[in-house]
Amino acid sequence: MNLIAIGGGIFLVGMIIVALNTRMRYGFFTHYESHIPGLTVVGVIMVIVGLALAIITAWANGQLGH
C-alpha cells in the first residue's frame, strides 16, 4: 500500500479527534479546552506521526526535490 496515503489517513484521523474533542470557553480571552485531555494527546501524536510518515516517505522516494 502507499505509505504516503497511510500517513495522510493517520493525520486526518488525528485532526478529527482533536477537532471533535475541543470546546471553547468564553471569557476575557478565548480559551480552548478539551473534553478528554488524554484523547487530545493521542490526536496530536497521530497528527505528528502521520505527517512524519508522509514527509519521510516522499523524501525517500525523491518526490520533495533534490
N, C-alpha and C positions, 0 to 999 in steps of 0.2 A: 504494500500500500504506500501511498505517497505520504512521506513524513511531514512535508510542509502542510498538507491538508489536516493531518492529525494534530499538529501544533496549533493550527488555526482553530480547530474544533475545541481543543482544550482551552485556548484563550477565550473563545466565545462563551463556553460554559462558565468559566471563571467570572467573566464580565456580567453574565446574567445573575449569578449568585450574589455578587457584590451589589448589583443594582437593586435586586429584589430585597436585599437584607438591609438597605439603607433607609433611614427615616430622617426627616428634618424637624428640628426643634427651633421654634422661632423665639427670638429674644433680642437683646441689644445687637448681638452679632448672630448670624445664622449658623447654627451648629448642626453638623451631621452626626448621627449616632447609628449604631447598628442594633438590630433586634437581638442577634446572637453573635457576640464578638468572635467566638471561635470559628464560626462559619465564614465570617469576613476574612479571617486569616487564611483559611483554606482557599477561598476565592482568589485572594491576592497571590497566593503561591501558585495557583493554577494559571493565572494570567502571566506570571513571570516564567513559569516552565513552558507554557505554550509559545510565548514569544521567543524564548531562547531556542526551543526546538526548531521552530520555523526559520529563524535567522541563521542558526548554525548549519542547518541542513542546506539552505540556499547558498550560504557562503562556501560550504564544502563542495557543492555542485558547480561552483563558478558562476552563479546567477547574480551575484552582487557586484560585479565588476572585477577589476584587477586587484 
